[in-house]
Amino acid sequence: MIQNFLSSWGLFYQTYLAGWLIILLLSLIGVLVVGRDQIFIGAAISQASTLGVALAMGATALFPEDQFPWIHSTIFLSAMAVIFSVIAASITGQGGASGKESHEAITGWVFLISASLSILIVSHSPHGLEEIHRLLSSSIIGATAVDVWVFGILTIFTALLLTIFYRKILLFSLDTSMAVAIGMRIKTWNVITSAWLGLAVGLSIRASGMLYTFGCLVLPALVAKNLCREVRHMFLVAPVVGLLVGITGFVLANGYDYPPGQMTVTLFCLLLVLVWIFRRLGYKSGL
């Protein structure tokens, strides 16, 4: 099986590298999402990114390609995915601030309106509907060298930011009241983190689909949360676990001819169940 995977490297190495870099990037950001107990935000942002793609696909039907070639480009699709991810991240990040609606209510609204509109917009366009279904079904096959470079740079930059601003980011994510007390500008930090989350999710959606993006965002961090006693350890455990599961998932998918995205997310879910069982048994035994 491993030999077959190595034999396929020449054809699909860009897909493999992009998929693993997405795991590393999203698992780091996912620690903050899980730490703030806002897991469903990842699903809402992912769905909003799909809405951005649907609007871009709808625009191609209204504007002829000979007059508006940029609207028909993949760059425009990616830009729309990122823009709507950032908007959704900002909305859900501010949810509950007024005290009138909870974070869950705002997040649920973003998810539902995005899910329904994305289908309605492209329902009369076979190509657009096919693209939306591809995003929802998580097809990572077809990643390019540009994707590898983009996610590589984003991953390195994210790791550097977490290293430099680790204490402030941790305080902002886990203890907002204390962050305010020491003079941190919460609104500014909220805008920055929301924009970064939206950027990462939006680009990942275009390359790998919603299921893989959402799974990589929350599942490695959830596994790390159940294995670690301190949040700072999660920033190391989540990407390591994510990469190991990602490599295993891609090897198994190649060997048994299954979609790599679904295989990887399934392995993440099974690992999380095992960790839950281990933790429950540990509690019962007094460990």
N, C-alpha and C positions, 0 to 999 in steps of 0.2 A: 504493500500500500504506500509506504513512504517512497519507494522507488518510483511508483507511478506518479506521485506528487512531484518529485524532483524532475521527472521527465516532462511534466506539464509546465515547469517553471518558465521556459523560454516563451511560451504562448501567453501565460496568464500572470507573469510576475508583477505587472503593474496593478492588476486587480488584488493580488495578495498583499502587496506592500501598502496600497491605499486602504484596504480593509483593516490591516493591523494598525496603521497610523491613526485611523478613525477611532479605533478602540482606545488607543493610548490617549488621544486628545479628549474624547468624550468621558473616559473614565476619570480623568483628572477634574474636569468640570463637574462631573456627576457627583463627586464627593461633596461639593458645595450644595448641590441640589438636594441630595439625600440628607446632608447635615441640617438643612433648613426644613426638612420634612415636607418638601414641595415636589414630590415625585411626579404627580400628574401634570405638573407644569411642562415637563419634557414632552408628554404626549400632545398637549395643547399647542406647544410651539412647533412641533413636528407637523401637526395637521395644518397649522397656519402657513407653514412653508409650502405645503402642498397646494393651499389656496393661491399662494403667489404664483406658483407654476401654472395653475389652471387659468388665472387671469392673463398670464403671458401667452398661453396657448390660445385663449379667446381673442386676444389682440391680434394674433396672426391672421385670423379670419376677417378682421375689420380693415386691416392696413395691408395693401398689396406689397409683395416682396420687392418689386422693382423700384418702388418709391420709398419704402421704409425697410431696407435690408437688415438694419440693426435689430428691429423687433423680431425678426425671424432667426436670430442668432442664438447659440447656446449661452453666450455671455448674458444676454437679456434674461433668459430663463433662470440662470443662476442668480442674477442680481435680484430678480423678483422674489425668488425663494428666500434669499438672505434678508431683503427688506421686510417681508412679512414676518419672518422669524424674529427679527429685532423688534418690530412693532408688537408682536404677541408677547415677547419676553418683557417688554416695557409695561404692557397692560397688566399682565399677570403679576409682575413684580410689584406694581403699585396697588394691586388688588387688596382691598381691606383697609387701606390707609385712611379712608374717610370714615370708617366705622359703620357704613351703611351696608356694605356687602363683604362677605368673607373672601379670602383667597380662593377657597374651593368654588364658590359661586362664580367668580370672575373667570377662573380657569376653565370651569365646565362650560361657560358661555362661549369662550374663545374656541374651545375644542368643537362644540356642536355647530356653531355658525360656520366655522372653517370647513368642517366635514361635509355639511350639507351644500354649501355654496360651491365648493370645488367640483362636486359632481354635477350640479345644475348648470354651471357655466360651460362645461365641456360635453354635456349629455348629447348634443346634436353633432358633435365632431368625433368621428371614429378615431382619428389620430390622437386627439386630445384626451379622449376617454382611455385610450390604450396607455398613454403616458401616465395618467393619474393612477391607473391600475398597476402600472409598473412600479411607481413610487410606493404605493401601498403594499405591494407584494415583496418589496425589498430585493431588487435585482442589482447586485453589485458588479456583475460581470460587465465589462466594458469600461472600467476605470482607465484613465489615461495617465501619461507621464506628468501632465499638468496637475492632476489630482494628487499624485504622489508628492510632488514638490510643495503644493499648497498645504496639504495636511502635515507634511514634515515640518514646514516653517511654523505653522500654527501650533503644533505640538511643542516644539522647542521654545517658542515664545511664551506659551502658556506655562510651561515648566519654569521658565525664568521669572515670570511675573509672580508665580506662587512662591518661589524661593525668596525673592526680594521683599515682597509684601505679605509674607506668610502670616505674621501675627495680626496685622490689620484685617486681612481677608478672613481669617478665622474668627476674629472678634466680630466683624460685621455679619458673618454668616450665622454665628451661634449665640451671640449676646448683643443684640442691637442696643439695648438700654445702656450697657456699659460702653459701647462704642460712642453713643451720643454723649455720655458723661465725660469721656476723655477728649471730646472735641472733634470727632470724625464727622465729616460731611456725608451723612447717610444718603441723601438724595443723589449726590454725585457718585458715590460708590454704587448705588442701585442702578443708575444709568449705565455706568461702565460695565458692571457684571451682566446686566441684561443684554447690552449690545454684544458683548463677547459670547454669551450663551446663544444669542440669536444668530450670530455669524457662524459659529461652529455647527449648530444644528442645521441652519439653512444650506450650507455647503455640503454637509454630510448627506442631507436628504437627496440632493441632486445626484450624488455619486453612488449612494447605497440604498436609498429607500427609507421609508418611515419605520418599518419594523426593526431593521438593523440599527438605525440611528437611535431610536428610543431604547432599545435593549442595551446598546453599548453605553448609553448615558446613565442608566440607573442600576443595571444588574451587577456590574463589577463593584460599584460603590456599595450596594446592598450586601454583597458577599463580604467585602472588606469590613463593613460596619459590624457584622456578626462575628468576625474573626479578631478584630482589634479592640483594645480597651480605650485607646486614645485616638482622637481624630487625626492627629499628625501622622500616625502610622498608616491611616487609610490612604493617604496620598502616595504611599509606596506600595501598599498591598493591592489596591484597586488596579493600577496599570499592569502590575506583574501578573496578577490573576487574569486580567483581561487578555493580555498578550498570550499567555499559555493556553487559555481556552480558545482564543482566536486561531492560533496555529493548529490546535487539535481539530477544531471545527472545519477548517479549510482542508486539512488532510483527509478527514473522514468524508467530507462532501465530495472531494475529488475521487476518492476510492470507491464510493458507493453511488456516484452520479446523482447527488442531491444538491439543491441550491445552497451555496455556502452561507448566505445570510441567515436563513431559517435554521440551518444546522447549528450555527454558532449560538444563536439566541436560545435554541433548545438546550444546548449544553450549559449555557449560563443558568437557565432556569433549573435544570437538574442539579447543578452544583449548589445553587442556593437552597434547594430542598435538603440536600445532604448536610449543608452547614446548619440549617435550622434543626434538623434531627440531632446532629452532634451537639449543638448548644443545649437543646432540651435534655438530652441524656447527661450532659455535663452538669446541668443544674440539679438533676435528680440525684446524681452521685456526689454532689457537694463540691465539684471542681470549680 
